[in-house]
Amino acid sequence: MRFRRNKLFASTVGLVLALVCTLDAAKVNKHKPWIETTYHGIVTENDDKVLLDPPLIALDKDAPLRYAESFEVTLTEEGEICGFRIHGQNVPFEAVVLDKSTGEGVIRAKDKLDCELQKEHTFTIQAYDCGEGPDGANMKKSHKATVHIQVNDLNEYSPVFKEKSYKATVIEGKKYDSILKVEAVDADCSFQFSQICNYEIVTPDVPFTIDKDGLIKNTEKLNYGKEHMYKLTVTAYDCGKNRASEDVLVKISVKPTCKPSWQGFNKRIEYEPGTGSLALFPSMHLETCDEPITSIRATIELETNHIGKGCDRDTYSEKSLHKLCGASSGTVELLPAPSSSVNWTVGLPTDNGHDSDQVFEFNGTQAVKVPDGLVSTSLKEPFTVSVWMRHGPGANEKETILCNSDKTDMNRHHYSLYVHNCRLILLLRQDPSEAENYKPAEFHWKLDQVCDKEWHHYVVNVEFPTVTLFVDGATFEPFLVTEDYPLHSSRIETQLTIGACWQGGNAHMVQFFRGNLAGLMIRSGKLENKKVIDCLYTCKEGLDVQLPEEVASSVKVEFNPNQSTLTVEGDDIDAFDKVMQHISYLNSRQFPTPGIRHLRISTTVKCFNEESCVTMPEAEGYVMVLQPEEPKISLSGIDHFARSAAEFESPEGVTLFPELRIVSTITREVEADATDSEATEGADDDPTVQETVVSEEIMHNLDTCEVTVVGDELDAEHEGLEVDMYQLQQRGLEMSSSHIGLVITGVNTMANYEQVLHLIRYKNWHTEALFDRKFKLVCSELNRRYISNDFKVEVNVIHTANPMDHVNSAMVQPNFINPVHHASVDLSGHNLVNAHQASVVPSAATIVIVVCVSFLVFMIILGVFRIRSAHQHTMRDQENGKENEMDWDDSALTITVNPMETYEDQHSSEEEEDEEEEESEDGEEEDDITSAESESSEDDEGGEQEDQQAASRQQQLEWDDSTLTY
């Protein structure tokens, strides 16, 4: 039994030892954990849980066992998974073990993820076990597995358009497949939420649609007349149905159907006189509708045919214009404006306007005879005939412009200028000579200008046998010259006529002219040179252009002679546009003719085939020349004075306008001074506030001043008007006189005219029956376009009479004699230099003179006596001076006293007598009587105050001739 007990113990110990050995062997960590090689995960942004495929599980072959020690069971750590390790930089994930025994784990985000920042993440992961024993010795790691994680997107962003607004331009009448494209973007990272799935036009009832790609097109043909511009509001949606945060504005402009033309210029262009050059097309450009243009030619025409004689020119008389252009003397004007000294054109119809010069109309029934002796033309000497003519197609008859024919008995034409079948013909019949040979007699020019109903300037230079014609400054040679015998010798005088030809044999006119003539001139002894001819024809208005330097070489510009037509040629559209933008209108006249000047632009273009590929319509507009501020010519000076009869009869005569002044002003409206705050306060609210009208003095020329007598015509045997001819010639002026006055003509300054008018004198050699003479002066500018006021002057004649010659006359004039009592006499009323009203003494009232002279002498002696008594020493010197002053010849003394005057009492104070004495002495020193100091005081009454009586003393010697019967 003991053996059995020992044997049993031995078996048990062996079993325990075997078990212990087995357990020791089981604690050894032999295997590495195992995981999958690749994982794919999905995580939603703003979430941390990652869904992995396959799940994260680590396996270990070291199976976990329980063993007993002292019969206690202990769980070993070998075979358990203690964790996972992630490898990579800045990996926003972590791996967590959920169950060590099973090796199950998860991957989760450390923070919220943003798909828009990073859509995918890739990193490696590795599992490790718990090792051996409690201290985890001999820990084993698995291989590294790759993990791919995709971040799922949330639709957190709305679509945004790339542009703030969109613009497009379409042409009316067309349907487009696509007008423009709008585009929006979405910031979401996923395809679903970042894609724009739909666009929509929010604006209702518009003829446009938009597709899912953002392409806009019209649903119907657009009409520019209906709408110039459409404004659309467009929005967008992403595939997550999010709408755009802000809608976008789309502007679609509708253009008229593209037509090649000039665009960008105003039809009406206003020109203010005196402003110089004005650009006509500052913003013009040529629209070619994208045609391949190779050359451009444009013609700009300024139509001025209705202005004056074809354009705006100075409207002085033709004779004055010849002088201004440098023509020498000898020019005779055959169609002058009617005046007091020129009257043979009075019966001719003229244009009814002062804006242009004198134009005469001939309707086929009128003609005028030129006075004899006005023209002395010999065909043996050179001469020139010039004329402005407007003539249309006429009948097959001769129409005479100028004709010199026999005055009586015969019908021979010595020379004439006439029109026949649109030909201009000059007839020159030579005077009798020894050689009776054929000589050139008719010169024919066939001209379109003769019958085009437009104004043209014709100049015929004749230096026989050579004849040269200038039309508008261009030279024309005769296409036909016929010959004839010289005229037979005759003593018959000739008659020069205009508008027809005089038939002396039967005494009537033939070959009447139908049309308009102006400025008909004939000049003997010298031919007109080309410079003068060009000056006479040149317009004061026209087109101008200043070529920019950068385009001067690529564009060609040409003008016609009067600069009314401008031609531009080039091949570069941009350079061509710049030239057109620099074309301007210029009018150099101080007072241009107001009105419309039409503009026309004709354009032709060529393409690569050298043919006209685009039809350019004519562009039309007009320049409106505004009304110039008209000058007001004012004549002023002494208009009433008296002179002694001796002065009228003297060789010098009496100066009519000694203190004449000529002033010209314009009136214009200006805005009130804005700096005056008090004056302008409330002006904007007051509708009655108007612009201020101011007058400004200006300087300009005059061309005529006419002095005419008012009343009876001048009697050449007894009276006349004279002027210093040398002074006239020095200033380039001319004078003509007649029985009604004189006329000074010529273009010159107002100052020169003023000086010449100061020299006009009136003479009268028989003044016995003359008491006054009245004259009127009128000056004008631009052939009476601007006329001054009528300045009238009245000159009175003071007659010197002998008192003893008319004693009997006192008996028939008793009503003029009144008792006169006065302390002193004032002679200042006899100052004739500054007179404004004449005192006329009729011979019938000589008794008045006797009484006045006697009373005057008495008053002077009485005054001198009183002064000597009061101031003996002082008056001694004054008496010496007075004796010199009073030493005059009584035979020539002219003293006029108004006996109707009421004098103040003889017993005036001594101081008043002294004052009156001094006034008397002053009057004795004067030679004439002024009208200002001789106004009537007949209405003064004796009861007036002393100061009023003193003020009227200078008028006491007046004569009131208003009731006097001669």
Steps between C-alpha positions, in 0.01 A plus 500: 500500500785729587634407160174591342499822691847579384420399147192719500695795635764447242242500225338814628826685524582393150171621373544831672848540366373416154224755536740764623730433209210525267389831644847642482516403142161669432611843630744550214379774235583330177279670237446850358158645474338488159287760322376555145737663253258769371203682646254740338306737711234768468444789733252788475639851549410642834485136640783292661388141442664316214332204336773253395480220252602245622455569870815559702576168685845378600558122554776330701581122501618516856176376647421636844484219783414489862738316736495412863755593760433384850181393336426855395427573128684797337423644148816554297540810273677321218276499185306817594506811281599800695472768230540635151756750381445741207798606293506825300542875537216709631253217469170631642393153611559267793449121546337365819482136622149404596577143626850381572411138504323508166731762344206713390572871447371820330648804323354844577579860419680706754316819391225598256606445145448741205455340165573830328846502661585129440273254338703179560750381760749209470721365779630166645393316815666229708364279786705388800430244772545523868833311512608253777419532858364782689765736376420422135842374414562361158211702341429404142386743214304414196589604149397845380171526321395787267188688585310714243233726645267718292332801656136521399372856414214696649314757282605795707582752219273680250586576137681833429521668155845569365410853383312774680305574183491397136457710187433415140393677182277355232375629168130534451312258278716193572450183708819386669595146605695658782530865599722455805584248773472555872692273734471427871725286724441310827767461768380157615752221441276225379382460146141494609505821694767690304331467163248758368205304387269784392486871402186708504395847369311661785375805305154420363369558148827546316574350158800304624572150634796334673611138499674289768840609370419868547457587132250780438323543170203696371170329438386753239646760269577819687390846388715803573198727473321301769784467750857628497620291796377204703597447864474141623546350847649149489549248785666154526439173691750229594412130489411513867226754416684787666423837328768757425572732789462802269328529165687659210394787268524442125471802260427428137516803268314499171670673209325598182576290203860571412513743211829640381484872576653795681401499863556717804433854374230756562266593220477860626821689572467852639764760413528813709642797305847607602604167653745400228524140384237244607555123476213347304543128578700467825366148578433365152603148395436281198297183554598239239322197654828306509540507124862468379552861389810592300437866407263782592411822321272760657383835362370759745291778344398822670199638315505881505340579165203661670724737699574823316666428164589140572645536850561747779712789377544859610198689373667830432446666166685340215716807461602485865576129468726568204694750709522260793637233266772734373357611166632833382282800419296534184226252592145614421201332665217467249240348738544695822250503782255787451582815698451874484787536253446175309150446370508313169445163676201619704243330279661155503360231732750392766518229760324603816767452759799675649679178592634480145624765267297669229361246251295619204236293329432515125181326386527567129331838505733727697815674393687812608699764321833597648545880520716652231860564589511244782701254290760601244624176352714485193553162341853604419583484872481197732183474706326256732136413544397304811156393615319259730232313307236238573330372186296194413419330172332756279331523167693497177552874514782735575492640852712809546694571817683813386470679169651813343311598185411800286284748686315622191445430131665158483494166680869412505636321808851621579563251780277279712503206734205265462375145552370275223422129527703454818793676339665815621589725206705819488448724195780745412456707180814695424497868415563602138861470393708524187514127451151366429597146593313239695575511869384290794153621591319231705643276771289199601525293819279196549452465874275290722517776759303736275180296533523318834296759698789554740704809577833528318758773472606594147802718413585583139846647441524666159831600346410478135535261328548291817197435717515292819202379702508409869204313648514459879872562482567232235625592152301406188608542139242577229402198296399720205619838370326660203628795296333804350582828330553811714211741535460782251591846608217689670446794734203340674530488876467169682269385779610257770217281630464211747247217468426567133643672194386839375391527138568859400331468163155428642565616857413193705666216692560149368662176618382522863682304768326252732683427821685673781797734477716663766830678523523595134827689464704635213859610534685687229869517432613198697422128529396333822768269636442147624560592864221757500266261315559227758446747782168614355377143470634357826236418759520611861360164611599147419640168613837456663703211640808472718659162428642316801868421450452128547257473207629771266692250288223240472209724400467733202293819526393736218290819492311675224588870439241652734548227765138391490593144398756278669613158375674248729662177380670226701523128573520495880161530668638628832711767328206591281278546805757731661512722192122524488496595868732795427289650218360838607284790382641853499336837435737795522239774464440722800127493425431181302175436322284289735321189382545136402793356305423142399769235531520188284751213528527264203712190560623212285697202629683217325583147611776258398345443164551871425130546454240672709398233747301714742245764411540800728195725527545875493528664840325833537493775758518876514689785660276758661677836501338689784386859473794728578456767763408791281691823556316822571676788327437827684575849373508781753625856532376858481168493319395868516715812479517846345765680303527846356418555137858605440623154594270334248630731229867459595732275293514247784124479550338349809601160634187284531625227735776653712452269799356193331558165669441157345457213746390143436369274776359152531255385764534158654355309792734378771435308819490685828821513702502180699752640748248749632329280752251763602396566144467134414343380825169344414548558130445133425160513668389824336367436147511871421878520518635569151840523344676834508508696175825683437624714214852473370672741268657333198709615207421424140510664160257727322450513125263793446406829660237714330425867570169620361326832527161509672256721320577681178770354278838667481525785254838463337511869414465612860609216731684171520667234715876459487758264649877483486565264208862452598396363838253270326762364265744448785248267662400322179151648500296645217236770487211562267267799525162601363233763550378324816834442674815294481597137556835378633576138412777255568578239763682661791500526875246696698779727625603596146141565401459715808803709405378548145149599609652766723629663180164536321414869456188677385529824298237751397586804295160671528376491859268800492187287487645199685420448865567128552608184320451139614711198410482129572794261539471120472788251505484130422704181491500203263302665222231631737460176692557701819380861493557772756245735646399810305717778641335833414672836527331838484714803419360850556623815333551810715456812294680829581270803460553884511246652745452813289401301197176371647353779712167482321469133576452579866168657419355169379629293790368673814410175671866409544591810701470468877647718776823343616666575834806306614806575701745337267522313170628146451678452169580139553205409282702607197745213531455344155754222535294264714161603367208260492225735394523784255381855554372649180429877476269598218550839338141599583584515871801729478344734753552228758870506431512879545327483835714209619828661400408821676396316811816288493725807483314659787531191716873466435568865590289473814672182609847643442415814695378306802800270502739794478329664793530190717841379389680793352850352507393159382275625227775717360678188378178337394397812310823491300432139407138574428587784268707257299224243504233750413696641212296351217361623173135585555431460135545124521352449846216246515295517818167328539264594785164347579275794595240256629733402784397589852786662674548525868478828680758767432560533874681166533774475754843629416649151528262374234594793277866410544430143401302613197780737404748215506266288288464787255875530470525130435239529230688782332799276454298243305438510125193280456169417660430150632159348480541352847533854642223649286201285597176685545398622844175651386304305760694644796285716729597801703398337826758214481768459762826689472702184444282410201542853362878473532500166323312645205722800441700323239183469295392863518635594161314224319277555207187291476437460128216250541236772445700729279356580159758558235 
